[in-house]
Amino acid sequence: MTETNSTTDHPVPNLAGQAAYLIELAARAPSLHNTQPWRFEVGERAIELYADARRQLREDPAGRELLISCGAALYGLRLGIRSLGYQPEMDTLGYQLEAGSFPPRARQRPLARVRLGRAAPMTSEERKMLQAVPHRHTHRGPFEPGSLPAGLLTRLQDDVTAEGGTLVVIDTEAAYARLAAILATWRRRQDLYPTSPAGIQSRAETTQWTRDARSLARDGVPAHAFPAARGRATGRLPQRDFDLGRGWGLLPSGGPPAPVTAILVTSGDHEEDWLRAGQALQRLLLRAASRWVFANLQTEPLQAPATRSLIQYSLALPGWPQMLLQLGVARATHPTSRRLAADLT
């Protein structure tokens, strides 16, 4: 059954009938270890987004990266509404975390509720972003030599600004050297204490969420998405070691330096800021992917509050760093699998 929009006399689609399509779009969002920590409740007039606490990692005790991931899915849901010919109307509801973890499902409130707003045709730019959804992926391999397409970086910065964040480009050698030095110190500390509780926990979760080439799993990081050796190439920020010496990784490493290094920043550092950062992240990633530009996303160093504070102070950032990105052109794409829409409700 459809309703009529009183301002246009056009039939308004029942969102429940579009549920699989909208959820599949939203679920193409990036997430830590491809955990896909979201679920949805669909009604005739609105879709609600929830965090899936069962997929919250122990190395993310505050749920910061989980909420960034959910924010990215929320932007995909908004883009799906646009593809139906409507502006999305959104309420971000959220809740306070209890004792550093999400409350049980029965006591959760939705992070956001999205409804159909006024009728408005999708723009050509939005359609290009929609078409980029299937091949958007986190890129851990080499980039092609050369710079980004002309004008794209400015558009990416505008996209982030439109979502309430700031994309700070590290565009001087001095700034890049300061960032690289901070991350190198962080990496040496990780390597120096591999048997620390945090180190053991990180490796255990990486092991749990990586897949060999034979795996048919619809979540986790597959072998084709990471190299066999942790990247230490010049001009590339330190990458997480997904292979852990198992020889699973199929992605080539090395290549020229990434042409752009940037930091996604929010003015605050609370739940609503993390959700906002995720929406900004997915918006810029889809804009970039529409021009065959992909991002290597760095999250692991930012899990340490001291490292985040040091980066903010050393680079005089206008807010809190939520994501490190390196962007470049890559023509080959092999996106990671996603869970079925039916498993996300």
FIDREN-52623 format. One record per residue: residue number from 1; x, y, z of N, C-alpha, C in turn. Coordinates in steps of 0.1 Angstrom, whole numbers, plus 2048, in hexadecimal, padded with zeros to 3 digits. Atoms other than C-alpha are relative to their C-alpha. Layout:
REM FIDREN-52623
   num   n_px   n_py   n_pz   ca_px   ca_py   ca_pz   c_px   c_py   c_pz
   NUM      X      Y      Z       X       Y       Z      X      Y      Z
...
REM end
This chain:
REM FIDREN-52623
   num   n_px   n_py   n_pz   ca_px   ca_py   ca_pz   c_px   c_py   c_pz
     1    809    7F4    800     800     800     800    809    80C    800
     2    7F8    7F4    800     80D     823     7F8    7F7    80B    805
     3    807    7F4    7FC     804     845     806    802    80B    7F6
     4    7FE    7F5    80A     800     866     7F3    806    80C    808
     5    7FA    7F4    7FB     816     884     7FA    7F7    80C    7FC
     6    80A    7F5    802     7FE     8A1     7FF    805    80C    7F8
     7    7FA    7F5    807     816     8BA     7F0    802    7FD    7F1
     8    7FD    803    80E     81C     8A7     7CF    7F6    7F7    7FA
     9    809    80A    804     800     88E     7CD    806    7F4    7F9
    10    7F9    80C    805     81A     874     7C4    7FF    7F5    80B
    11    800    80B    7F6     818     851     7D5    80D    7FF    807
    12    7F4    802    7F8     830     84D     7F1    803    7F2    803
    13    7FE    80E    7FF     841     82B     7F2    800    7FC    80F
    14    800    806    7F3     83C     815     810    80F    7FB    803
    15    7F2    803    7FE     85F     813     81F    803    7F1    803
    16    7FF    80E    7FD     859     7EF     82B    802    7F8    7F3
    17    7FE    807    80D     857     7E5     806    80D    803    7FA
    18    7F2    7FD    806     879     7F5     7FF    80B    7FC    80A
    19    7F7    803    7F5     889     7E7     81F    80D    7F9    7FB
    20    7F4    807    804     8A1     7CE     80E    80A    809    7F8
    21    7F8    7F7    808     8AD     7E8     7F5    808    80A    808
    22    7FA    7F5    7F7     8B3     803     80F    80A    7FB    809
    23    7F7    806    7F6     8C4     7EC     828    80D    7FC    7F9
    24    7F4    804    808     8DB     7DE     80D    809    80B    7FD
    25    7F8    7F4    803     8E6     801     804    807    804    80D
    26    7FA    7FB    7F4     8EC     80B     828    80B    7F7    805
    27    7F6    80A    7FB     8FF     7EB     830    80D    7FF    7F8
    28    7F4    800    807     919     7F2     816    80A    80A    806
    29    7F7    7F7    7F9     929     80A     82F    80C    7FA    805
    30    7F4    806    7FA     94C     805     83D    7FE    7FE    80F
    31    801    803    7F1     950     7F7     860    80D    7FA    804
    32    7F4    806    7FA     96D     7ED     877    7FF    7F1    7FE
    33    7FF    80F    802     978     7CA     86C    7F4    7FB    7F8
    34    80C    804    807     959     7CA     856    7F6    7F8    809
    35    80A    807    7F7     944     7C0     874    7F2    803    7FD
    36    80E    7FD    804     925     7D1     866    7F7    801    80C
    37    807    7FF    7F3     919     7DC     889    7F3    808    800
    38    80D    7F9    800     8F6     7E8     880    7F5    7F7    7FD
    39    80C    807    803     8D3     7DC     87E    7F5    80B    7FD
    40    80B    7F7    804     8B2     7EC     871    7F3    7FB    804
    41    80E    804    7FE     88E     7EC     87A    7F8    809    7F6
    42    806    7FA    80B     877     7F4     85D    7F1    801    802
    43    80E    7FE    800     854     803     85E    7FB    805    7F3
    44    805    7FB    80D     83D     810     843    805    80E    7FD
    45    7FD    7F2    802     848     834     848    80E    804    805
    46    7F3    7FD    7FB     86A     832     859    809    7F4    801
    47    7F6    80B    7FD     88A     81D     85C    808    805    80C
    48    7F8    7FC    7F5     89C     81D     87D    80E    7F8    800
    49    7F2    805    800     8C2     817     880    804    7FD    80F
    50    7FB    803    7F3     8D0     805     89F    80E    7FB    7FF
    51    7F3    806    7FF     8F3     7FC     8AA    7FE    7F1    804
    52    801    80E    7FC     8F8     7D6     8AC    80B    7FE    80A
    53    7F6    801    7F5     90A     7D3     8CE    807    7F3    7FF
    54    7FA    80D    800     912     7AE     8C7    80D    801    7F7
    55    7F5    7FE    80A     92B     7BB     8AC    80A    80B    804
    56    7F7    7F6    7FB     93C     7D5     8C2    80D    7F9    804
    57    7F4    806    7FD     961     7CD     8C4    805    804    80E
    58    7FB    7FD    7F3     973     7CC     8E6    80B    80B    7FF
    59    7F6    7F5    802     98E     7E3     8D7    7FA    80E    7FE
    60    807    7F4    801     973     7FD     8D3    7F6    801    80B
    61    809    801    7F4     965     7FE     8F6    7F6    80C    801
    62    809    7F5    7FF     955     821     8F3    7F6    7FF    7F4
    63    809    801    80C     944     817     8D2    801    80B    7F6
    64    7FE    7F5    80A     953     834     8BF    800    7FB    7F2
    65    7FF    805    80E     95C     820     8A0    7F3    7F9    7FC
    66    80D    806    804     93B     80D     8A2    7F7    80A    7FC
    67    809    7F6    804     928     82D     8A1    804    807    7F3
    68    7FC    7FB    80D     93D     83A     885    7FB    7F7    7F4
    69    805    809    80A     934     81B     872    7F1    801    7FE
    70    80F    7FE    802     90F     81F     879    7FD    80D    7FA
    71    803    7F3    807     911     843     86E    802    7FE    7F1
    72    7FD    803    80E     920     837     84D    7F4    7F9    7FA
    73    80C    807    805     902     81F     849    7F4    80A    7FF
    74    80B    7F7    800     8EB     83B     852    800    809    7F3
    75    7FF    7F8    80C     8F8     850     835    7FB    7F8    7F4
    76    805    809    80A     8F2     832     81E    7F1    7FF    7FF
    77    80F    801    7FF     8CE     830     82A    7FA    80D    7FB
    78    804    7F3    805     8CA     855     823    801    801    7F1
    79    7FE    800    80E     8D8     851     800    7F5    7F7    7F9
    80    80A    809    806     8C0     834     7FA    7F2    807    800
    81    80D    7F8    800     8A2     84B     804    801    80A    7F4
    82    7FF    7F7    80B     8AF     864     7EB    7FE    7F9    7F2
    83    802    807    80D     8AF     84A     7CF    7F2    7FD    7FE
    84    80F    802    802     88A     845     7D5    7F9    80D    7FC
    85    806    7F3    804     885     86A     7CD    7FB    808    80B
    86    804    7F9    7F4     881     878     7F0    80C    805    807
    87    7F6    7FB    7F6     895     88D     808    7FE    7F8    80D
    88    802    807    7F3     89C     879     828    7FE    809    80B
    89    802    7F9    7F4     88F     886     848    805    7F7    80B
    90    7F9    809    7F7     8A4     87A     865    800    806    80E
    91    7FF    7FD    7F2     8A3     87A     88B    80C    7F8    805
    92    7F6    808    7F9     8C3     870     89D    7FD    800    80E
    93    805    802    7F2     8B8     862     8BE    80A    7FC    80A
    94    7F5    804    7F8     8D4     84F     8CD    7FD    7FD    80F
    95    801    803    7F2     8DA     847     8F1    80E    801    807
    96    7F3    800    7F9     8F5     849     90C    804    7F2    802
    97    7FA    80E    7FD     90C     82B     90F    800    7FE    80F
    98    800    803    7F2     90A     819     92F    80C    7F8    804
    99    7F3    807    7FC     92B     80F     940    808    7FC    7F4
   100    7F7    803    80B     93D     811     91F    7FC    7F6    7F6
   101    805    809    809     927     7FA     90C    7F2    803    7FC
   102    80E    7FE    804     906     7F9     8FA    7F7    7F8    808
   103    80A    807    7F8     8E7     7F0     90D    7FA    7F4    7F8
   104    806    80C    807     8D5     7CF     905    7F6    805    7F6
   105    809    7FD    80C     8C0     7CF     8E5    7F3    805    805
   106    80D    7FD    7FC     8A0     7D0     8F8    7FF    80F    806
   107    800    7F2    7FA     8AA     7F2     908    806    80A    7F7
   108    7FA    7F6    809     8BA     802     8EA    7F6    809    7FA
   109    807    7F7    808     8AD     821     8D9    807    800    7F3
   110    7F9    7FF    80D     8B3     825     8B4    80A    80C    800
   111    7F6    7F5    802     8D1     83A     8AA    7F9    80B    7F7
   112    806    7F6    809     8BC     84A     88E    7F3    7FA    7FB
   113    80C    804    807     89A     849     87E    7FF    808    7F3
   114    800    7F9    80D     897     851     859    7F3    7FE    7F9
   115    80D    800    807     877     85A     847    800    807    7F3
   116    801    7F9    80D     86C     866     825    7FC    80E    802
   117    804    7F2    800     86B     88C     822    7FA    804    7F3
   118    806    7FB    80C     861     8A1     805    806    7F9    7F4
   119    7FC    806    80C     863     894     7E2    80B    809    7F9
   120    7F6    7F8    806     883     89F     7D0    809    7F6    7F7
   121    7F9    809    808     894     88E     7B2    80F    7FF    804
   122    7F2    803    7FC     8B7     87F     7B8    808    808    7F6
   123    7F7    7F9    808     8D3     895     7AA    809    7F7    7F8
   124    7F6    809    808     8EC     888     790    80C    7FD    809
   125    7F5    803    7F7     907     88B     7AA    7FD    7F5    80A
   126    805    80B    7F7     8F3     876     7C3    7FF    7F3    7F9
   127    802    80C    807     8EC     85D     7A8    80E    7F9    7FE
   128    7F2    805    801     912     859     7A2    804    7F9    80D
   129    7FC    806    7F3     917     853     7C7    7F9    7F3    802
   130    808    80D    7FF     8FB     839     7C7    806    7F5    7F8
   131    7FA    80A    809     90B     827     7AA    80E    7FB    805
   132    7F3    803    7FB     92C     827     7BD    7FF    7F6    80C
   133    802    808    7F4     91D     814     7DB    806    7F2    7FF
   134    7FC    80E    800     924     7F1     7CF    80F    7FE    7FF
   135    7F2    803    801     949     7F6     7C8    808    809    80A
   136    7F9    7F9    7F5     952     80E     7E5    806    7F5    809
   137    7FA    809    7F7     96B     7FC     7FB    80C    806    807
   138    7F3    7FB    7FA     988     802     813    80B    7FA    7F9
   139    7F6    804    809     9A7     801     7FF    80D    7FF    808
   140    7F4    802    7F9     9C6     7F2     80F    80C    7FC    7F7
   141    7F5    803    809     9DB     7EC     7F0    806    80C    7FA
   142    7FA    7F5    806     9EF     802     7D9    7F7    809    7F8
   143    807    7F7    808     9E1     821     7C9    807    802    7F2
   144    7FA    7FC    80D     9E7     82C     7A5    808    80D    802
   145    7F9    7F4    7FF     A01     847     7A1    7F8    80C    7FB
   146    807    7F4    804     9F5     86B     79D    7F7    805    80B
   147    808    7F9    7F6     9DE     883     7AF    7F1    7FC    7FE
   148    80E    803    802     9B8     881     7B4    7FA    808    7F5
   149    806    7F8    80A     9A1     88D     799    7FE    80F    804
   150    801    7F2    7FE     99F     8B3     796    7F3    804    807
   151    80C    7FB    7F9     987     8C3     7AF    7FA    7F7    80A
   152    806    80A    7F8     97F     8A3     7C1    802    803    80F
   153    7FD    7FE    7F1     991     8AB     7E2    7F7    80B    806
   154    808    7F5    7FB     97E     8CC     7E6    7F1    7FB    802
   155    80E    806    7FE     95D     8B9     7E0    7FF    7F7    80C
   156    800    809    7F4     966     89F     7FB    800    809    80C
   157    801    7F8    7F5     96D     8BB     813    7F3    806    802
   158    80D    7FB    7FF     94C     8CB     80B    7F6    7F6    805
   159    809    80A    7FC     93A     8AA     810    801    7FE    80F
   160    7FF    802    7F2     949     8A6     833    7FB    80C    808
   161    806    7F4    7FA     940     8CA     83C    7F1    7FF    800
   162    80F    801    801     91C     8C4     831    7FB    7F6    80B
   163    804    80A    7F6     91B     8A7     84A    804    804    80E
   164    7FD    7FB    7F3     928     8BC     867    80E    7FD    805
   165    7F2    803    7FC     94D     8B2     866    809    809    7F8
   166    7F5    7F9    807     96E     8BE     858    809    7F6    7FB
   167    7F6    808    806     985     8AD     840    80D    808    7FF
   168    7F4    7F9    7FF     9A8     8B9     849    80A    7F9    7F7
   169    7F6    806    80A     9C1     8B2     82C    80E    803    806
   170    7F2    7FF    7FC     9E5     8AC     837    808    803    7F4
   171    7FB    7FC    80D     9F4     8C0     81B    80E    807    801
   172    7F2    7FB    7FF     A17     8CA     828    808    7F5    805
   173    7F7    80A    7FB     A35     8B5     82E    802    800    80F
   174    7FE    7FF    7F2     A39     8C2     851    7F4    7F9    808
   175    80C    806    7F9     A15     8B8     85B    800    7F1    7FE
   176    7FF    80E    802     A19     896     84B    80A    7F9    809
   177    7F5    806    7F8     A3A     890     85D    7FB    7FF    80F
   178    805    801    7F2     A29     899     87F    7F6    7F5    802
   179    80A    80B    7FF     A0C     881     878    807    7F3    7FF
   180    7F9    80D    802     A23     865     86C    809    7FD    80D
   181    7F8    802    7F4     A3A     86A     88B    7F7    7FB    80C
   182    809    804    7F5     A1C     867     8A3    7FC    7F1    7FE
   183    804    80E    803     A10     847     891    80B    7F6    801
   184    7F4    809    7FF     A33     838     890    802    7FD    80F
   185    7FE    802    7F1     A36     83D     8B6    7F5    7F7    805
   186    80B    809    7FC     A14     82D     8BB    803    7F2    7FB
   187    7FD    80D    805     A1E     810     8A5    80C    7F9    807
   188    7F5    805    7F8     A3F     80B     8B7    7FC    7FB    80E
   189    806    803    7F3     A2C     80A     8D8    7F8    7F3    7FF
   190    808    80C    802     A15     7EF     8CA    809    7F4    7FE
   191    7F7    80B    803     A32     7DA     8BD    809    7FD    80C
   192    7F7    803    7F5     A46     7DE     8DD    7F9    7F8    80B
   193    807    807    7F5     A2A     7D0     8F3    7F5    7F7    7F9
   194    80A    809    807     A19     7B4     8DD    7F8    7F7    80A
   195    808    808    7F7     A0F     7A1     8FC    7F8    808    80A
   196    809    7F8    7F7     9FD     7BE     90D    7F2    7FB    7FE
   197    80E    803    802     9D8     7B8     913    7FA    806    7F4
   198    806    7F9    80C     9CF     7D1     8F8    805    7FA    7F4
   199    7FA    806    80C     9E7     7C1     8DF    7FA    7F2    7FE
   200    806    80D    801     9DA     79E     8E6    7F2    801    7FB
   201    80E    7FE    804     9B6     7AA     8E3    7FF    804    7F2
   202    800    7FC    80D     9BD     7BC     8C3    802    7F5    7F6
   203    7FD    80B    80A     9CD     79E     8B2    7F5    7F6    800
   204    80B    80A    7FF     9B1     787     8BF    7F4    804    7F7
   205    80C    7FB    808     996     79D     8AF    803    801    7F1
   206    7FC    800    80E     9AA     7A1     88F    7FF    7F2    7FB
   207    801    80E    805     9AD     77B     88D    7F1    7FC    7FE
   208    80E    804    801     988     777     894    7F9    806    7F4
   209    808    7FA    80A     97D     78F     879    808    801    7F2
   210    7FA    801    80D     995     786     85C    7FD    7F2    7FA
   211    805    80C    807     98C     76C     842    80B    7FB    7F6
   212    7F7    805    80A     9A2     755     82D    7F8    800    7F2
   213    805    7FF    80E     99C     752     807    7F4    7F7    7FE
   214    80B    80A    802     984     735     80B    7F3    803    807
   215    80B    7FC    7F8     96D     746     823    7F4    805    7F8
   216    80C    7FB    806     949     74C     819    7F8    80A    809
   217    806    7F7    7F7     942     763     836    7FC    80D    7FA
   218    805    7F4    805     92E     782     830    804    80C    808
   219    7FA    7F5    7F8     941     797     84A    80E    7FE    802
   220    7F1    801    7FE     965     79C     855    807    805    7F3
   221    7F7    7FB    80B     983     7A6     83F    805    7F4    7F8
   222    7FB    80C    808     989     78D     823    80E    802    7FB
   223    7F2    801    803     9AC     783     817    803    80A    7F4
   224    7FD    7F7    80C     9A8     797     7F6    801    80F    804
   225    801    7F2    7FC     9A4     7B7     80A    80C    805    809
   226    7F4    7FB    7F8     9C6     7B8     81D    80C    7F9    7FA
   227    7F3    806    805     9EB     7B1     814    805    7F6    80A
   228    7FA    80A    7F7     9FF     795     823    80A    806    80A
   229    7F6    7F9    7F7     A18     7AE     832    7FA    80D    804
   230    804    7F3    7FB     A10     7CC     847    807    80B    7F8
   231    7FA    7F6    808     A15     7EB     831    809    80A    808
   232    7F7    7F6    7FA     A33     801     83A    806    809    7F4
   233    7FA    7F9    80B     A37     812     818    801    80F    803
   234    7FE    7F2    7FF     A43     836     815    7F3    807    7FC
   235    80C    7F8    803     A26     84F     816    7F3    7F9    803
   236    80C    807    7FC     A0E     836     824    800    7FF    80F
   237    801    801    7F1     A02     837     848    800    7F1    804
   238    7FF    80E    7FC     A07     817     85C    7F2    7F9    800
   239    80D    807    801     9EC     7FD     855    800    7F5    80B
   240    802    80B    7F7     9DD     7E3     86C    805    7F3    7FA
   241    7FB    80D    805     9ED     7C0     868    7F4    7F6    801
   242    80B    809    801     9CF     7AC     85D    804    7F1    7FE
   243    7FB    80E    804     9E4     78E     851    805    7F9    80C
   244    7FA    806    7F4     9F6     787     872    809    7F4    7FD
   245    7F6    80B    803     A10     772     861    7FA    7F3    7FA
   246    806    80C    805     9F7     759     853    801    7FE    7F1
   247    7FF    801    80E     9FE     760     82F    7F3    7FF    7F8
   248    80D    800    806     9D9     765     827    7FE    80B    7F6
   249    803    7F4    807     9DB     788     818    803    7FE    7F1
   250    7FF    801    80F     9D6     78A     7F2    802    80D    7F9
   251    7FF    7F3    806     9D8     7AF     7ED    80E    804    7FE
   252    7F2    7FB    801     9F8     7BE     7DF    803    80C    809
   253    7FC    7F4    7F8     A0B     7D7     7F4    809    809    7F9
   254    7F7    7F7    806     A22     7F4     7ED    7F9    80A    7F7
   255    806    7F6    808     A1C     80C     7D1    805    80E    803
   256    7FC    7F2    7FD     A21     832     7CF    7F9    805    80C
   257    807    7FA    7F5     A18     849     7EC    7F2    804    7FD
   258    80D    7FB    802     9F4     851     7F1    800    80F    7FD
   259    7FF    7F2    803     9ED     873     7E1    7FA    809    80B
   260    806    7F8    7F7     9D7     87F     7FD    7FF    7F9    80E
   261    802    805    7F2     9D8     87A     823    7F7    80B    807
   262    80A    7F7    7FA     9BB     889     837    7FB    7FA    80D
   263    805    804    7F3     9AB     888     859    7F1    805    801
   264    80E    7FC    7FE     985     889     85F    7FE    804    80E
   265    801    7FA    7F3     97E     89F     87C    7F2    805    804
   266    80D    7FB    7FB     95F     8A7     891    803    80A    80C
   267    7FE    7F5    7F6     95B     8C5     8A9    7FF    7FA    80E
   268    801    807    7F3     951     8AE     8C6    804    7F2    7FF
   269    7FB    80E    7FF     959     88B     8D1    7F6    7F8    808
   270    80B    807    7F9     938     87C     8DC    7F8    7F7    7F6
   271    807    809    808     91F     863     8CF    7FB    806    7F3
   272    806    7FA    80B     90E     87B     8B8    80B    805    7F6
   273    7F5    7FC    809     930     887     8AA    805    7F4    7F8
   274    7FB    80C    807     93A     863     8A2    7F6    7FC    7F5
   275    80A    803    80A     919     85D     890    801    80A    7F4
   276    7FE    7F6    80A     91E     87D     87D    80C    7FE    7F7
   277    7F3    803    807     942     873     874    7FE    7F5    7F6
   278    803    80B    809     935     853     865    7F8    804    7F3
   279    808    7FC    80C     91C     864     84E    809    808    7F7
   280    7F7    7F9    809     937     87C     842    80A    7F7    7F9
   281    7F6    80A    806     94F     85F     83C    7FA    7F9    7F4
   282    806    808    80C     937     84B     826    7FD    80A    7F5
   283    802    7F7    80B     92D     86A     813    80C    803    7F8
   284    7F3    7FD    808     951     873     80A    805    7F3    7F9
   285    7FB    80C    806     959     84E     803    7F9    7FD    7F3
   286    808    802    80C     93D     84B     7EA    802    80A    7F5
   287    7FC    7F6    809     945     86C     7DA    80D    7FC    7F9
   288    7F3    804    805     969     860     7D6    7FF    7F4    7F7
   289    801    80D    808     95F     83D     7CA    7FA    803    7F2
   290    806    7FD    80C     94A     84D     7AF    80A    805    7F5
   291    7F5    7FC    809     96B     85A     7A0    80C    7F6    801
   292    7F6    80B    7FF     97E     839     7A7    80B    804    809
   293    7F7    7FC    7F6     98F     848     7C5    7FC    7F8    80D
   294    803    808    7F5     991     832     7E4    809    804    80C
   295    7F9    7FC    7F4     99D     836     808    805    7F4    808
   296    7FB    809    7F6     9B3     823     81F    7FC    807    80D
   297    805    7FB    7F3     9A2     828     841    809    7FC    80C
   298    7F7    804    7F5     9B8     829     860    7F8    803    80D
   299    808    7FE    7F4     9A5     824     881    808    7FC    80C
   300    7FA    806    7F4     9BC     810     898    807    80A    808
   301    7F9    7F7    7F7     9D3     82C     8A4    7F7    809    808
   302    809    7F7    7FA     9B5     842     8AC    7F8    7FA    80C
   303    806    807    7F5     9A8     828     8C5    806    805    80D
   304    7F9    7FC    7F4     9C1     836     8DE    7FD    80F    802
   305    803    7F2    7FE     9B3     857     8ED    80C    809    800
   306    7F4    7F7    7FF     9D6     864     8F3    806    803    7F2
   307    7FB    7FE    80E     9E0     85F     8CE    7F7    80A    7F9
   308    80A    7F7    806     9C0     871     8C3    803    80E    805
   309    7FD    7F3    7FB     9C8     88E     8DA    80D    806    7FB
   310    7F3    7FB    805     9EC     890     8CF    7FF    804    7F1
   311    801    7FD    80E     9E2     890     8AA    7F8    80E    7FF
   312    808    7F3    800     9C8     8AC     8B1    809    80C    804
   313    7F7    7F5    7FB     9E2     8C1     8C4    80B    803    7F6
   314    7F4    7FE    808     9FF     8BB     8AD    7FD    806    7F2
   315    804    7FB    80D     9EC     8C3     88D    7F6    80C    801
   316    809    7F5    7FE     9D7     8DF     89C    7F2    7FE    7F9
   317    80D    804    807     9B7     8CD     890    7F5    808    806
   318    80B    7F8    7FB     996     8E0     894    7F6    7F7    807
   319    809    809    7F9     987     8C3     8A7    807    7F3    802
   320    7FB    80D    7FC     98A     89E     8AF    802    7F7    7F4
   321    7FE    809    80B     99A     886     896    7F8    7F3    802
   322    808    80C    800     982     86A     88E    804    7F5    7F6
   323    7FC    80A    80A     991     859     86F    80C    806    7F9
   324    7F5    7FC    808     9B2     85A     85D    7FE    7F9    7F2
   325    802    805    80D     9B0     856     837    80B    803    7F7
   326    7F7    7FD    80B     9C7     852     81A    7F9    7FC    7F3
   327    808    801    80C     9B7     857     7F8    808    7FF    7F3
   328    7F9    802    80D     9C2     84C     7D5    7F7    7F9    7F6
   329    807    806    80B     9B6     83F     7B4    804    7F1    800
   330    7FE    80F    802     9B2     819     7B0    7F5    7FB    7F7
   331    80A    804    80A     9A1     80A     792    7FA    7F2    803
   332    805    80E    7FD     99D     7E6     79F    7F8    801    80D
   333    809    7FF    7F4     982     7E0     7B9    7FB    7F2    803
   334    805    80D    7FC     978     7C1     7CC    7F9    802    80E
   335    807    7FD    7F4     95E     7CB     7E7    7FF    7F4    809
   336    802    80B    7F6     95A     7B7     807    7F1    7FC    801
   337    80E    805    7FF     93B     7A2     80D    7F8    807    80B
   338    809    7FB    7F6     91D     7AE     821    7F6    7F6    804
   339    80B    808    7FB     903     79D     836    7F3    803    7F8
   340    80D    7FE    807     8E1     798     827    7F7    80A    807
   341    809    7F7    7FA     8C7     7B2     82D    7F7    7FA    80A
   342    809    807    7F7     8B1     798     83E    806    7FD    80D
   343    7F9    802    7F4     8CC     793     858    802    80C    808
   344    7FD    7F3    7FA     8CD     7B8     861    7F3    806    807
   345    80D    7FB    7FA     8A9     7BC     86E    7FC    7F8    80C
REM end
